[in-house]
């Protein structure tokens, strides 16, 4: 079992930046693919960014060039650096971990993930 805890959300003006963190409870974090997802108000969840065990990354077209996903396996922590934030980025953001070997678009497919955090709210005005 992997427990995930997100932090770093908040309110920011358009054009600003936030850095989300996701800390895992399990030391085998390095063997999991990791992803960030979000659910805007009244909408379905969507993939934002994912990172494989070898460091390969995938981004949703709407955030590519603005968001950067990274992982620190020594700290069991996943990050999402969000720059040039837009009101459309307002959502609850979740991190997730997958035991599956994922690549390309599967890294941002919610159905591929086994473990989820409780979410952190990001509001851009």
N, C-alpha and C positions, 0 to 999 in steps of 0.2 A: 504494500500500500504506500502511495506517495501522497503526502499532504502539501498543498501549495498555498502560499500566502502572498497576495499582491499588496503593493504599497506605492505611493508616489502620485496618486491621482489628486485632482483639485480643480480649481477654477482659474482660467487664464484668458487673457484677451487674444483676439485673433492676431496671428503673427508670432505669438509667443511659443515657449518651449516647455515641455515637461519630460521627466524621465521616470518611467515605471520600472519597478523591480518586482521580481517574483522569487521568493525563497522556498526551496524544497526541503522536506524533512528527511529525505533519504540520501545516503551517500552514493548510491549508484546513479545519481542524476546524469552522469556523463554518458550513460548508455541509452538515454531517452531522447527522442526527438521532442522539441519544445515549440510551442506556438503561442501567439497572442491573437485573441479574438475580441470582437466587440459587438454589442447589441445596442443600436440607437433606440430611442424611445419609439415604441409602436412598430418596430421593424424586426425582421429575423436576424439571428446572429450571423456574423460574417467574419471570414478570416482576414487578418491584418498582416501578419508576418510569421514566418516559421524558420527554424534553424535545425539542421540535421546534426547527427553526432559528429560528422566530419567538418562541420562549420558551414556547409552550404546553406544558403538562405533563399527564401522566396518571399515576395511582397505582393500584396494586392495592388493593382494598378493605381488605385486612388491615393496610395500613400508612398509609392515608390519615389525615391529622391528626397522625401521629407522625413521618413521614419527609418531608424536603424535598429535591427535586432542583434543582440549579442548574448553570449553566455560565459560565465566564469564557473567552470566545473569545480574548481578548488573550493569555491564558496557556495556551491549548489544554488547558484542564482542566475536568473534570466533577466535581461534588461530590454527595455524598449525606449530608445531616445526618439522623442517626437518634436520635430521642429516645424516652423511655419504652420502652426496649427490653424485650422479653419473651423467655423461653426459646425460644418458637416462632420467634424471629428467627434462631436459630442456624443458620448455613449458610455455604457458600463463596459469596462475592459477586463477581460479574463485571460489568465495564462493557463496553459494546459500542457500535459506531458503524455507522450505516447511510447508504448513498448515496441511499436511497429517500426520497421525500416522504411522511412518515407523519403520522398524526393519530389522536387518540382511542385506542382500544384497540390499534391496530397499533403504537403506541409501546412497548408492553410485550409484544409478540409476538416470541419469540426467532427465529422463521423469517425475520423481516424484516431481520435484522442481518447485516452482511458481515464485520465485524472484531470480535475479542474479545480481552480481556486474559487474563492467566493466573490471576486470582482472588486474593482476600484473605479469610482466614478470620475470621468473627465468631462468638464464643461468648458466650452469655448464660446465666448461672447464677442 
